[in-house]
């Protein structure tokens, strides 16, 4: 999944029961709500199954991969308060 966020965006705190999540930052920044760590271009954030996580995004383009794939789109919670958030599979 490619996520493009113009301006500020927010992904609420959540977890995935059985999937590992890997997020590669292509542009902009993504900050982990839990730890405060900010990821920038070329950083990769790896999240374990059942690990709660959420993020603040700013002018961010990121590639999200899941292993195994998420069974349904409802497991990808997103707050569309961003000025423009686009998801593409």
Secondary structure, DSSP 4 states (H G I P E B T S, - for coil): -EEEEEEEEEEEEE--SS-EEEEEEEEEEEEETTT--EE-TT-EEEE-TT--EEEEEEEEEEEEEEESPPSSGGGS--BTTSSEEEEE-
